[in-house]
Amino acid sequence: MKNHILFPIISCLLFSIQAPGQTLDTIYANDHQVVSLSFSNPIQTGMTGSPSFAFNFNREQADNLGLLQAEKDQESNLLVRTTTGDLYSFNLAYREHLPQLHYFINPDQRLANPFQHSSNGPSAQDCIQKTASTKEEHFTLFCTQLLHKKSSARHSKHQKGIRVKLMDQVYHNDHVFMVFELKNRSTIPYALGQFQLSKVLGTPKRKASYQELPITPLFEFKMPNQIGPSSSVRFVVVYPKFTLNAEQRLQVKVLEAQGSRNLILKLR
């Protein structure tokens, strides 16, 4: 996550105080075991107050899991922001024998919003909402420009009267904007059940080594729920910037809701 997005949020938090009656949970870690934290929504940003604690998460693909380790005789804190804009804060402490190795973080544990507008400065929630709104406006503007841009299909797949095309793929800052087109050449409406971009390793024939790693979209622009007969729709999906190793490839899975007109578009 870019500093120009993160710093306004931290600045807002400096003006805030902890909500009355709200206490922070303590998570214990050490240097010879890995402590895992599962959040209800993917992690966007995570940081510790001391380098003696290391909090790692997938920065290329939005994921709900974070891993924590610590050095001896240190105490600190952890601040996590999810892709939904929720903030979580925890005390951190070292312990040789850990009480537990995995924490399921309940949404009720997110920071409450006791802030009111005052002369002391803006509330943290105001800053988060403003940042999220600005980001959504940026996505909307850029997606609109991409849909007006003339482009020819880079990849295409059709089956049973349904065709999916990748029209364009643009890297912008830390995001990947992918322009798709769905065309229904049949006389029956097509209800879209699932549209999933994934990293794929191996082949389905060798199930032991086959993996599909879905890439969670950050924003969908004009994604259709249904395509009418003899109609086509273009839309844009925004993903976090990702990379592929030499053994991975991309694929798009398009599944019909309550139907069998399904497609898999291989992009690499």
Helices and strands as residue ranges (DSSP letters): H 3-14, E 26-29, E 35-38, E 43-48, E 53-57, E 65-70, E 75-82, E 87-94, E 102-104, G 107-109, H 124-148, E 155-159, E 162-172, E 175-184, E 190-201, E 211-214, E 219-221, E 226-227, E 231-240, E 248-256, E 263-266
